[in-house]
Amino acid sequence: MGQLPQLMTPVTLGDQAYAAIREAITSGSLQRGEKVTERGLAESLDISATPVREALRRLEQDRLVERVGPRSVRIAKFEESELREFTMIEDSLRALSARLAAEKSTAPQRRAMCALLDRADELVGQIDEASTDGPSERELVVELLDCMRQFHAAIDQASGNSTLIQMLHMVDAFGADERRDSLLDEVNSERRSAVRERYRQHRAIYDAIAAGDGDRAEELMRAHSRDSNTSRLAARFSG
């Protein structure tokens, strides 16, 4: 068979609706357990209901929403036992991603990871010196968390495994808002030293990836993910 032409994949309204609603869920703009309608979402996005309906079908497959009526859904809310099992899966996926990144990452990918860590170090310094004259501590912490999300995403991409990347894309949607709120609470409490330790783990993970040490990268990432999830779940279910 002859060579077929490559097809361009346009970004449809359904794709845009999916991305926008997913971001609203992960950021906490749409609260866990909140009921929403196709019409309400369509009006908010200023589009017709058809692409919203398509987006919600995809979000149902991602388990981010649950169908409660013909034209309405509820933002998924999970019990403690299910969330704990889910974080165990996340720990394993992230550990595998780090191992593959150590084995397969390119020099440009490693430079991008290092640049993100360097920027994060600058933010940590600004957080330590935060005053009323500059950006608030909260703003700096939110920017730092975004920087770390980009760092983890860079590791995922460097794994070079499309199936793993898709699974981690789903993982990232669960609890992003809780991670942010938990980190902000810790920074403003006596647990600040624990936040520092988890932050330092990123540099150690990068060093293992840069050295091509898959065993070490996997071990460090598993411990880092477990520490982060343990702290997040403790904050959510305390009391």
N, C-alpha and C positions, 0 to 999 in steps of 0.2 A: 504494500500500500504506500502511496506517495505521502510526502510530508504535508500534514494539515496545517492550516494557518493558526497562529496563536490568537485566542479570543481575549478581548479586554473585558474585565469584570467591573461593570459600573456599580457605584454605590447607590443602592436604591433607597427610596423613602423608608422601606421596611428595615433596611440595615441601619439607617440613621435613627429610626425610632427605637430599635433594639438597643443601640449604643447609648442613647439618651436615657431610656428607662433604666437600663442596667446601671449606669453611672448614678442615677438618682437613688437606686437601691443601695449601692455600695457606699455612697457618701452619707447615707442616712436621711436624705431629703424625703424619701419614701420610707416610712417606719416599718419595722418588722411587725407583722400582724395587721397592718393597715389595709382596708378594703378600697379598691379603686375600680373604676369602670372604664371600658374602652372609650366611651364618649368623653369622659372627663380627661383622660390622658390625651385624646385627640385634640380637644380644645386647648389644653395646656401647651401642646406641641404645635398648634395651629396647622394641623393636617387632617386628612380624612380618617375615618375609623379603619379603613382597610389595611394600611401599613401597620397601624397599631395592633390590629388583630394578628397579623403575621408576626410582629415582634413578640407579642405575648405567648404565642405558640412556642417560639424558640426559648423564651424565658421559662416556660413550663418544663421544657426538656432539660434546662439547666437547673431546675428545682428551685428557682428564685421566686416563683409565684405559684399559687395554687388556685385552680379554677373553683369558684364558688357559685357561679351562675352562668347563663348563656353569654352574657356580656360583661361579666365582672370577675375579678380575681382578688386574692389576698396575698400580700407580700409574705413570703414564707417565714415562719418562725419555728425554730427547732427546740426540742427538749434538751436538757443537759446531757443525757446519756448519748443521744444522737450526735450532738456537737462534739463530745469528747471522742467518739469514734471517728468523726470526720477529721478532727485535727490529727489523729493518728495516721490517717491516710495522707494528709497534707505533709506531715513530717517525712514520710517515706518518699513522696514524690519530689520534695525539695532536695532531699539527700541524693536521690538519683540524678536530679538535674545538675547538682554541683559536681558529682562524679563525672558525668558526661562532659560538662564544661571544662573540667581539668584535662580531659582526654582529647577534646575536639576544638576548643576555642582558638580563634585566630588572634594574631597580634593586635589588629585594630579593635577587636572585641575586648581584649584585656585592657587596652589603653582607655577604652570608654568606661569600663568598670572602675579603673583607677581614678579617672577624672571625677566620677560620681563620688567616690570616697573622699577625694581631696576637697570637693565642694562641701560634703557633709562635715568634714573637719572644720571648715570655716564657719559653718552654721553652729556647730557645738561651741566654738569660741565666742560667737556672738551671743549665744544663749547664756553663757557664763557671765557676759558683760552687759546683759540686757538692762536697759534703763528706760525711763519715761521719754527720753529724747529720741530714741530709735524705734525700730520695729518691736512690737510686743513679744514677750516670751512665747505666747501662744502661737503667733504668726510664724515665729522661727521654728517652733517644734513641728508645726504642720508642714512647713517647707522641708524640714529634715526628714520627716516621715515619707513625704513624696519622693525625696531623693533616694531613700532606702528602697522604696517600692520600685523605682527605676533600676536600682542596682540588682534587685532580685529578678526583675524582668530581663535585664541584660544577661544574667546567668542562664535563665530559661532559654533565651534565644541562642546562647552559645552552646547549649546542649545539642542543638541540631536535630532534635527528634520532634517531628511535627505532632505526633500523638501525645507525647508528654507535654508539649507546649499547650495543646488544646485542653488537656486535663488541668493544668495549672492555671489556665485562663479562667476555668470554672471555679477553681479553688480561691482565686483572688477576689471573687465576688462575695465570698462568705466572710462577714465580720470585718471588712475594711474600716467601717465607721467605728466599730468597737475597738479595733486596734488603736485608732487615733485617740479616742476618748480615754482608753486605758493608759496610753502613754502620757497624755496630758495630766492625768491624775497622779501618775507615778512621779513625774517631774516636779510636781508641786507637793510631794510628800517625802517621808523619810526613806522611801524606796528608790530615791534618785540614784543611789549607788548601783542598784540592780540594773537600772536603765543604762548606766555607763558601761557595765560589764557586757550587756547584750550588744551595745553599740560597738565595742571593741572586737566582738566576735566577727563582725563583717570584714575587718581588715585581715584577720587570721584566715578566714575563708578565701578571701582574694589571694593571699599569699600561697595557699595550697593550690588554687587553680592555676596561678601563674607558674608555679613550680611543676605543674603537670602531675601532681600527687592526688590521684583519684580517691584512694583510700582515705587520706587525711581530709580532703574536701568533703567527702560524704559524711565522715564522722562528725566534723565540725558543724556542718549544715544541719544534720539531724538534731544535734544538741541545741543549736541556736533556735531552730523552729519549735522544738519542744519547750524550751524556756519561754519563748514568746507566747505560745499558745497557752501554756500553764498560767502565765500571768493574766492573759486576757480572760480566760474562763473563770479564774478566781475573782476577777473584778466584776464579771457579769453575774455570777451566782452567789456572791458573798451576801449573806443576810437574806 
